[in-house]
Amino acid sequence: MGLKQDLVFPIAKRWIAGKDMKTGLEAAKEANKNGYFALLNFLGEDVTDPTLAESQCGEYTALQKAIYDSSIKGSVSVKLTQLGLLTDEVVMKKRLAALASAASSMGQQLWLDMEGSRFTDKTLETYRELHETHHNTGVALQAYMRRSEADLSSLIEAGAMVRLVKGAYNESRDLVYGSRKETAENYVRLLRQLFERAENFTVATHDSALIDEARRLSSSHDARFEFGMLRGIRDELKKELVSSGFKVVDYIPYGDQWYSYSVRRIKEHPSNVWLLLRSLV
Ligand SMILES: Cc1cc2nc3c(=O)[nH]c(=O)nc-3n(C[C@H](O)[C@H](O)[C@H](O)COP(=O)(O)OP(=O)(O)OC[C@H]3O[C@@H](n4cnc5c(N)ncnc54)[C@H](O)[C@@H]3O)c2cc1C
């Protein structure tokens, strides 16, 4: 590890399980003990080496089996650029279909993360194709994107499983809502659509106002939904939701590509920058 990584790793440990599958599985068991389902992610994206894309897919195949063999209540969530979107799209789709079939045979789901906007069309197109034959699959949709209201409408029409998130990438102003307030307002619009029209979805946020809105909507709609949160964030709230009878999914990343994921989490919340600075003195 470089010096920068050495300094960040102790802080990053709160958001990532560790560097290998064993640590991911341990964290998933711990999540299950707390009453949460586990959604495991092997960190990696923008893979341009075909051999690496193949081996990343191999990790997921082994991970699905390990989840099953360890009787963990959980599934995996993948990124298309990790499985070879940038190296060979046809091969990537075959890998995805194989992961979806394996998930189905082991009673698991397969989720697609949503990446930066240059992959939105491709991710949705690939998901739609996959979902036609594999109903155990879901896709993330980002409330900061102006296009998401229309995308959500057609995904619901197709019977998709959607994980609603705010969005984590730096995007150009013409594509996304400009302020946190506007993104939150759009999140509420999309949330209402989900409660009114969708069958099965994930409310993936740590934002108390949005979680309260989902709780309110759930009391007047008969929707099957779950709350999704990231490992190491708002753990008390997760416990409270479980004790109130809600299903909670803990998204658990692991792997040696932990650095950029952790920097994203640090930048998201100012208090984390203080945490980082405090750890240096
Ligand atoms: C289950 C799950 C899956 C996700 N999948 C994707 C995906 O596929 N694609 C994508 O673009 N994004 C994804 N994200 C990330 C998401 O887009 C946001 O970047 C992230 O969830 C922060 O937004 P928020 O809704 O929690 O609201 P925020 O307004 O960022 O946070 C609300 C509150 O939560 C707490 N909080 C949030 N983040 C932190 C933090 N890092 N450290 C400490 N406290 C924090 C704070 O109390 C904060 O006030 C996912 C998020 C979750 C929960």
The ligand as an ORCA input file, in Angstrom:
! r2SCAN-3c Opt
* xyz 0 1
  C     -27.878      0.220     -0.556
  C     -27.265      1.305     -1.389
  C     -26.843      1.043     -2.668
  C     -26.316      2.071     -3.452
  N     -26.028      1.831     -4.777
  C     -25.661      2.873     -5.572
  C     -25.525      2.703     -6.982
  O     -25.715      1.613     -7.519
  N     -25.159      3.789     -7.717
  C     -24.953      5.043     -7.162
  O     -24.674      6.008     -7.884
  N     -25.053      5.201     -5.820
  C     -25.413      4.169     -5.021
  N     -25.544      4.366     -3.673
  C     -25.025      5.626     -3.046
  C     -26.030      6.739     -3.104
  O     -26.220      7.172     -4.430
  C     -25.583      7.944     -2.228
  O     -24.372      8.407     -2.714
  C     -25.439      7.611     -0.756
  O     -26.417      6.713     -0.325
  C     -25.592      8.906      0.082
  O     -26.866      9.460     -0.117
  P     -28.036      9.432      0.982
  O     -29.297      9.084      0.275
  O     -27.706      8.538      2.093
  O     -28.216     10.934      1.436
  P     -27.189     11.964      2.086
  O     -27.905     13.266      2.068
  O     -25.851     11.889      1.467
  O     -27.063     11.464      3.589
  C     -28.135     11.499      4.526
  C     -27.560     11.289      5.904
  O     -26.977      9.991      6.004
  C     -25.736     10.041      6.717
  N     -24.651      9.734      5.770
  C     -24.752      9.588      4.424
  N     -23.563      9.286      3.883
  C     -22.683      9.265      4.889
  C     -21.296      9.010      4.967
  N     -20.573      8.718      3.881
  N     -20.721      9.037      6.180
  C     -21.421      9.330      7.294
  N     -22.749      9.588      7.280
  C     -23.367      9.547      6.113
  C     -25.643     11.419      7.255
  O     -26.270     11.449      8.524
  C     -26.421     12.241      6.249
  O     -26.889     13.458      6.779
  C     -26.125      3.371     -2.897
  C     -26.538      3.630     -1.598
  C     -27.115      2.632     -0.846
  C     -27.595      2.974      0.521
*
